[in-house]
Amino acid sequence: MNTEHDWTTTPITADLLRGFLDLEPTAHGLLPHRLPAPARRQIPDEQLTLAEAQPSGVRLAFRTTATVVELDTLPTKRAYRGFPAPADGVYDLLVDGRLAGQATVPGGNVRMITDMTTQTSELQEGSVGTARFTDLPAYGKDIEIWLPHTEITELIALRTNAPVQPAHDGGRRVWLHHGSSISHGSNATHPTGIWPALAAAEGGVELINLGFGGSALLDPFTARTMRDTPADLISLKIGINIVNTDAMRLRAFGPAVHGFLDTLREGHPTAPLLVVSPIWCPVQEDTPGPLMPDFADGTLKFKATGDPAERAAGRLTLTVIREELARIVADRVAEDPNLHYLDGSDLYGEKDYAEFPLPDEVHPDPAGHRRIGENFARLAFGHGGPFAAGTA
């Protein structure tokens, strides 16, 4: 058993982290962000403020012979007034790419949502805790610690019983992805179980995940962020948040998509760029938003509250979104041969819904995330796919 004087404390710096776009010094340590400060200053609501600070896809990456690793953090957990407290977020530790341990950090801050419609909240402050991993192999190895995708996580200290050094990236391609809460990881139980992480592992790429719960809304500041972020492969999964927030009509949607793609191409003129439409979601296939919570059976589910008859006036549904995205890509591809379209129902469709129903009618369960990740890996990274080896 190691005693206190055996520990090596390593400062947590940018070269030990992956999947982030900014690091904010705090009173306690460092807070990883998935949007840079100029973009954060333009965020119009608390929902995206909270979502981008949840480190979905963010991980520490280092090489060491240590057999014990401790990571001190201050989590900020999200809870809803009147509902049971959520389970503590999970930290996944990978050894040479394989899951070798999991831990949680009890306590911490709690961001209590007092109104689900407006996302109004209040902060209840807590204390720092430790994620501890033991009995790791003693040989030299690459370690990744994936942070909880559902908890804002301030990084305080990294301790090991042997020195560490930053891991080499091995020359792997960087995949930059933007999407909704499904890409963020809603209903997945651990951070490497979200579908983008599963697909990235299958594709052998480095993931930067800009999946933002409730906030894939074609925001110009997100487009500029992606434009300015180095990447070899880019995907844009859009539609469901635009429908469930009832954020725009068909007249505004098409030009907004074109504008987002134009901005991306300013920084990535020839990178493989994949536009992905929404997965199958029965409550919104042919019914416009807005989406509202429904507790009729005692559990949280969502229902669309728009009038299907108003589709003729430009109200958006998932069916309309898929048709429009396919048309836009087809119109652009003659001048942009590296632009591609993937129908989201090929990732998760009617048959998948029958096998793995959406527990709240919007977000997949862990098995659903795996199905989406497997299908994306096959269709995007597989032979002949737009992200196949050699395409970037």
N, C-alpha and C positions, 0 to 999 in steps of 0.2 A: 504494500500500500504506500502510495506516495505521500510525503509530508509536505507541509506548506512551502519549505525552502526548495523543493524540487520544481515548483511551477515556473514556467516561462510566460510572462505576460507580453503579448504582442499588440502594439497600437493598431487599431482598426483604421485602415486608410483605403483610398480608392483602389489601390492595386491589389487588395484582397477581396474586392467585391465585383460582381457581375450582375447585369440585368437592370442596373439603375441608370438614371440620367442626371441626377444631381444629389449632392450630399449637403444637408443643412446642419451646421453645428447647433446643438441645443445646450441647455443647462446641464444635461446629464451625459451627453455623448454626441452621436451622429444619427441623423434621421435620413434614411434613403428616400428619394423621391423618384417617381416615374414620369414627371414632367419637370422641365427646367423652370427656374424662377421667373423669367419673362412670361412664360405661358401661365404659370400659377397666378400671376397678378391679373390675368384676364378671366379667370374662372368665375362664372356668374352665380354659382350656388354651392351650398355646403356638401351636397352629395358628391360632386366630383372632387372637391377639396379633400374629403375623407377617402375616396376611392383611390386617387392617384398616390396617396401616402401609404396605402396598404401595399406591402412589397411583393405582390404577385410576380413570381419569376426571379426575384432578387435573391442572390445567394453569395455566401462567402466561399472562396475557392483558394486553397493553399495546399502545399505539400509538406509532409512531416512524417516522422517515425512515431509520433505520440500515440499512446494507448488510451489516454484520457483527455477529453476536450470539454471545456466549460465556456459557455457564452453567456455573459450578463446582458440582459436587455430590460427595457421598460416598455412593456406592451400597452397599447391602448385598444381595448376591446369594445365592440359595439353591441349594445343590448337595446331591447325595446321595452318600454314601460308597460307593465301588466303581463309580461311573458317571462318564462323561465330564462335564467342566464344561459348564454350559449356555452358550448364546450370550449375549453381553452384551445387556442390555436396550436398546431403541430409544427415542430421543427424536424425536417428530414435531413439526416446525415447520410451522404453517399460516400462510399469508398471505391475509388476507381470506377465510378459511374453506376455502382449498384447500391441500392438502399441497404444500409447496415445498422441504422438506429433511428429512433424517434424519441422526442422529448417534448415537454410542454413547460410553460412558465406561468404558474398560477399567479393570481393577483394582478397588479398593475393598475393602470387607469381604466375607467369605464366611461365610454361616450354613450350616454343614455338618450335614445331617440324618444322624444316625447310626442311627436306627431309624425306618423308614417307618410302622410300625404305631402307635407312640406319638408320632411326630414329635419325638423327643428330638434335640437339636442342640447344637453348640458353635460359638462365634464365633471366626473367624480375622480379625484386624484388618488393614486395608489403608489406602490413601492416597486423598486427594481427586484428582479428575480433571475434565476439561473437555469439555463438548459444544459444538462450534463449528459455526456456520452462516455461510457466506459467499455473496457474489454475490446478495444480496437486492435487490429493486428499490428505487430511491432515493426514491420518492415516499412521502407519508404513507400508512400502512397499519396495519391491525390484525394483530398477531402473536399467535399462541397457540403455546406449547411444551407439548405433552402429555408428561408424565413416564412412564417405563416402568411398565407395569402389573404387572410381575413382580418389581420390585426396590424395596425400601425405599430412599427417596431423601432424603437430607439436603441442603437447599438452602444453598449457601455464598455465592455472589456472582453477580450479573448485570452483564455488561459489554457495552456497545454503542458504536459510533462515532458516535452521535447521541443526544440526550436521549430519554427515554421518559416516557410518562404512562399511567396506568391506562386500559384500554379501557372504552368505554361498553357496557352490556349490551344496549342497543337495545330494552329493554322485552320481551325474549323470555321466554316462560313457562319456569318451572323444573320439570323432571321429576325426581322423586325415585324411584329404583328400588332394590329389594333382591332379591338372588338368590344363587345358589351360585357355584362356580368357573367355570361356563359364562358367567354374567354378569360375573364378575371378569375373564375373558378367557383362560382356559386354552387353550393351543395356538394362540392368535392370535399373529402375529409382530410386531405393532407396536400402539401404544396406541389409535390411531384406527381400527384394524381389528377391535376387539372389537365384538360385535354391539350393545351399548347405545350406543356412540359412533356407529356407522353409522346406527342408527335415529334418534338425536338429531339428527344432521346432516340426515337426510331430513325430520324433523319440524320443524326450525328451532327447537329448544328448548335450554335450558341444562341439562346433565346433572349430577346428583349421583348417583354410582354406589356403592351399598352392596352390591355383589356381593362376597361373601367366600368364598374357596375353602374348601370343606368345612364351612361354618359358617352356612348358611341353615337354622337349626334352631328358628325361632319363639322366639328368646330374648327375654324381656321387656325387657331393656335396649336391644335393637335397636328394638323397638316404641316405647319411650319416646323414643329418639333420633329416629325418624321423626316421631313426634307433635310434637316440639319444633322440627323443622327446617322453615323456611318453604318451601312448595312449592305449585305450581299443579296438578300432575298427579302421581299416585302409582301405582306398580305394585309388586306383590309376587309374585315367582316362587318358589314353594315346592314341596317334595316330594322332590326327588332326594336331598338330603343326609339327610333324615329316614329315607329307605329305606336309603341305603347306609351309614349309621352304625348302623342298627337302633335308632334313638334312642327310639322310642315305639311303642305299639300303637294300633289304631284307637280304642279307648276314650279315650285321652289326646289323640289327634290332633285330633279335632273340637273339643273345648273349647279346645285351644291355639290353633287358627285363629280361633275366635270371640273369644278374649281378645285376640289380636294385632289383629284388626280393630276391636274395641271401643276399644283404646288409640289406634290411629290416628285414629279418629273423634273422640276427645276434642280433638285439635288441629286436625283437618281435617274438620269436620263435613259439608261439602258438596263437597269437591274430587272430581273424577273419580278413582275408585280401581279399579284393574284387578287382579284376581287371576288369575295365570297358572299353569297346571299344568305338569308336566315335559314336556320334549321327548321324542321317541321314543328309547329306549335299550334295545335288545333284551335285554341281560343282566339287566335289572331289571324288565322289563315284568310278568312273572308270578313272579319269584323274589325272595323277601325278601333283605335284607342279613343280616349285614354284607358290605360290599364289601372284597375283598382284592386286593393286587397279584399279578399272575401273570406270571412270566418264562419260561414254558415254551418259547416260540419265540425267546428271546434279547432280546426287547423288552418294555417295560413295557406291560402290558394289565391290565385289572381284570375280576374275575369276582365274581358274587354267590354267597354260600355258604350262604344260608338254605334251608329246606325249603319248597317250594311248598305242600305239604300243610298247613302251619301257617297259611295264610291264613284258614282257618275259625276259628282261635283268635285272630284279630286281628292277625296279622303283616301288615305293610304292603308293598305292591308299587306300582309306578307306576300300574298299572291301577286299583287300589283308591284311590290318592290322587286320580286324576282324577275318579273317580266321587264321592268324598266332597267335593272342592272344588266341583264343579258343584252338588251338593246344598246345600251350605252357602250359596253365593251365591244360589241360587234361593230358599232360605228367608228370606234377609235382604233381598232386593231390594224387597219390598213396602214396607218401612220405610226403605229406603236406595236411592232410584232412581238415585243416582250410583255405585253399586257394579256392577261388570261382571266377567264371567268370560271367559277366553280359554283354549281347549284348547291346551296346548303342542305337541301333535302337528300343529296347524295351522301352527306355526312351523317345525317340523322333524319330519317323519313318516317312514313306511316308504319312500315314494318318494324322499324326500331322503336317507335313509340308503343306499339303493341307489346314488344318484348321488354322494354325498359321505360315505362311511363314516366312522365315528368311529375315529380311529387307535388309540386305547387302549380302545375300546369304551364310553367315557363322554363324552369331550370332543370337540367338533367341530374340524375343521381350519380354516384361514383361509377356504376357500370355504364351509364350513358356517356360520361366523360371518356371512359376507355374506348367505347365504340366510336365516338367522334374522333378521338386521337388516332385510333387505328385506321379509320377511313381516310383521314387527312394525310397521314403518313403514306398510305398506299397511293392516293390520287395525286398528291403534290410532290412527294419525295421519291415515289416509286418510278420504275422504268417508264420513260415517256412523259412523266409529269413535269410541270413547269419548274419545279425545284429539284429535279433529278441532278445527281452529281454531274458537274461539268457545265451546268446551265448558267452559272453566274460568271 
